[in-house]
Amino acid sequence: MRFAGLGATLAVSIGLGSIGGRKLDAYFALEKPLMTAAGALLGLAAGMWSVLRSIQSN
């Protein structure tokens, strides 16, 4: 049960990165979803960092 929320943490960070990227794509009127992809990757990196820190501290 200790690690039950880690998947949710990862999913939320990727989701927030994607949403932020979509907003940037709309703001800059980009034809391709470059900021969405970058936001998702940044969210993945941040989420993995958070999960790994959580695992290492326990």
Rosetta blueprint (number, residue, H / E / L):
1 M L
2 R L
3 F L
4 A L
5 G L
6 L H
7 G H
8 A H
9 T H
10 L H
11 A H
12 V H
13 S H
14 I H
15 G H
16 L H
17 G H
18 S H
19 I H
20 G H
21 G H
22 R H
23 K H
24 L H
25 D H
26 A H
27 Y H
28 F H
29 A L
30 L L
31 E L
32 K L
33 P L
34 L H
35 M H
36 T H
37 A H
38 A H
39 G H
40 A H
41 L H
42 L H
43 G H
44 L H
45 A H
46 A H
47 G H
48 M H
49 W H
50 S H
51 V H
52 L H
53 R H
54 S H
55 I H
56 Q H
57 S H
58 N L
